[in-house]
Amino acid sequence: MYAVIKSGGKQYRVAEGDTVRVERDVLGTLEGENVSFNEVLLVGGDSPKVGAPLVAGASVSGKVLREMRGEKIIVFRKKRRQHHIKSKQGHRQDLVEVRIERIKA
C-alpha cells in the first residue's frame, strides 16, 4: 500500500517503511517526535482511492529521525551589457527526515 501526501506545497509518494525528506518550516517538530500528515491525495493498493482533492478520513503517520540541511545551490543573477550588475548567493534548505510508519485509509 502506498499514498501520495502533500506537505509544504510539494507532493510525496510514500509507503510504509520509507524515509522522506520534508521541509522543516512546515513541520516544526523535534527529533524523535511523531508526526501525522492529514493531506492525503491518493491511497493506492488493491483498491485505490483518489481524493477530490483529499481522501476523506485518510492519514499518514511517521516518526522524525533527524534534522538536516539539504545540498547547497548557487543562485547567480547577471544583467547583460551593464557593468557590475552581478550577484551570487548560496542557499541550503532546512529539512527533516521522516520514517513513514503507518498509512490509514
C-alpha positions as CSV (number, residue, x, y, z in Angstrom):
1,M,0.0,0.0,0.0
2,Y,1.2,3.5,-0.8
3,A,-0.1,7.0,-0.5
4,V,0.6,10.4,-2.1
5,I,0.8,13.2,0.6
6,K,1.1,16.9,0.4
7,S,3.4,18.9,2.6
8,G,4.8,22.4,2.1
9,G,3.4,22.7,-1.4
10,K,5.1,19.5,-2.6
11,Q,3.8,16.0,-3.2
12,Y,5.5,12.8,-2.0
13,R,4.7,9.2,-2.8
14,V,5.3,7.2,0.3
15,A,4.9,3.6,1.5
16,E,5.3,2.1,5.0
17,G,9.0,1.9,6.0
18,D,10.1,4.7,3.6
19,T,12.1,7.7,4.6
20,V,11.1,11.1,3.3
21,R,12.9,14.5,3.5
22,V,10.3,17.2,4.1
23,E,10.9,20.9,4.7
24,R,11.4,21.7,8.3
25,D,9.5,25.0,8.3
26,V,6.3,23.1,7.5
27,L,6.5,20.5,10.3
28,G,8.4,22.4,13.0
29,T,9.0,19.2,15.1
30,L,12.0,17.8,17.0
31,E,13.8,14.6,16.7
32,G,12.0,11.5,18.0
33,E,8.5,13.1,17.8
34,N,5.6,11.5,15.9
35,V,4.1,13.5,13.1
36,S,1.0,12.9,11.0
37,F,0.1,14.1,7.5
38,N,-3.6,14.7,7.1
39,E,-3.5,16.0,3.5
40,V,-3.6,12.6,1.6
41,L,-4.3,13.0,-2.1
42,L,-4.3,9.3,-3.1
43,V,-4.2,5.9,-1.4
44,G,-3.1,3.1,-3.7
45,G,-3.1,-0.6,-3.4
46,D,-5.6,-3.3,-4.4
47,S,-8.5,-0.8,-4.4
48,P,-7.1,2.7,-4.9
49,K,-8.9,5.8,-3.5
50,V,-8.4,9.1,-5.2
51,G,-9.4,12.3,-3.4
52,A,-11.1,15.3,-4.7
53,P,-8.9,17.0,-3.6
54,L,-8.3,15.0,-0.4
55,V,-9.2,11.4,0.6
56,A,-11.7,11.6,3.5
57,G,-10.5,10.0,6.7
58,A,-7.1,9.1,5.4
59,S,-3.9,9.9,7.3
60,V,-0.2,9.0,7.2
61,S,1.8,8.8,10.4
62,G,5.6,8.8,10.8
63,K,8.5,9.5,13.2
64,V,11.1,12.2,12.9
65,L,14.5,10.7,12.6
66,R,16.7,13.7,12.3
67,E,17.0,17.3,11.3
68,M,19.4,18.1,8.5
69,R,20.2,20.6,5.7
70,G,19.9,20.0,2.0
71,E,22.5,20.3,-0.7
72,K,23.9,23.8,-1.4
73,I,22.5,25.5,-4.5
74,I,24.0,28.6,-6.1
75,V,21.8,31.5,-7.2
76,F,23.6,33.7,-9.7
77,R,22.0,36.8,-11.3
78,K,23.5,38.9,-14.0
79,K,22.3,41.6,-16.4
80,R,24.0,41.7,-19.7
81,R,25.9,44.7,-21.1
82,Q,25.9,46.5,-17.7
83,H,28.9,47.0,-15.6
84,H,29.0,45.4,-12.2
85,I,25.4,44.2,-12.0
86,K,26.0,40.6,-10.8
87,S,25.1,38.9,-7.6
88,K,25.9,35.4,-6.3
89,Q,24.1,33.8,-3.4
90,G,24.0,30.3,-1.9
91,H,21.1,28.5,-0.2
92,R,20.7,25.4,1.9
93,Q,17.2,24.3,2.7
94,D,16.4,23.1,6.3
95,L,15.0,19.5,6.1
96,V,13.5,16.9,8.4
97,E,13.9,13.2,7.7
98,V,10.7,11.3,8.5
99,R,10.2,7.5,8.5
100,I,6.7,6.5,7.5
101,E,5.2,4.0,10.0
102,R,1.6,3.7,9.1
103,I,-0.9,4.5,6.3
104,K,-4.5,4.7,7.4
105,A,-7.0,4.6,4.6
